[in-house]
């Protein structure tokens, strides 16, 4: 069986993994650093 899909998040192959155990597919995807929320200081 083959399945493919798209990920809407900004990530790369090195940040994704999948495991099949007891008939359950677990997919883990980490957010890329540039996609993580960040705080920007505004002077004023």
C-alpha positions as CSV (number, residue, x, y, z in Angstrom):
1,X,0.0,0.0,0.0
2,X,1.2,3.5,-0.8
3,X,-0.3,6.8,0.4
4,X,0.9,10.3,-0.2
5,X,-0.3,13.6,1.1
6,X,0.7,17.3,1.4
7,X,1.6,19.2,4.5
8,X,0.3,22.7,4.8
9,X,3.0,23.6,7.3
10,X,6.3,25.1,6.3
11,X,8.6,22.2,7.0
12,X,11.2,20.0,5.3
13,X,11.7,16.3,4.9
14,X,14.3,16.3,7.7
15,X,11.6,17.4,10.2
16,X,9.2,14.6,9.4
17,X,8.9,11.0,10.3
18,X,6.4,8.1,10.4
19,X,6.0,4.8,12.2
20,X,3.6,1.9,11.7
21,X,2.9,-0.2,14.7
22,X,0.1,-2.6,15.4
23,X,-1.8,-1.3,12.3
24,X,-1.6,2.4,13.5
25,X,0.3,4.9,11.4
26,X,1.8,7.7,13.5
27,X,3.1,10.7,11.6
28,X,5.2,13.4,13.4
29,X,6.1,16.7,11.8
30,X,8.1,19.5,13.5
31,X,7.6,23.1,12.6
32,X,10.5,24.7,10.8
33,X,12.3,27.4,12.9
34,X,11.1,30.2,10.5
35,X,7.5,29.0,10.9
36,X,7.5,29.2,14.8
37,X,6.0,32.3,16.4
38,X,8.5,34.9,17.5
39,X,8.4,38.1,19.5
40,X,9.5,41.4,17.8
41,X,10.5,44.4,19.9
42,X,9.0,47.7,18.7
43,X,10.7,50.8,20.1
44,X,8.6,53.9,20.6
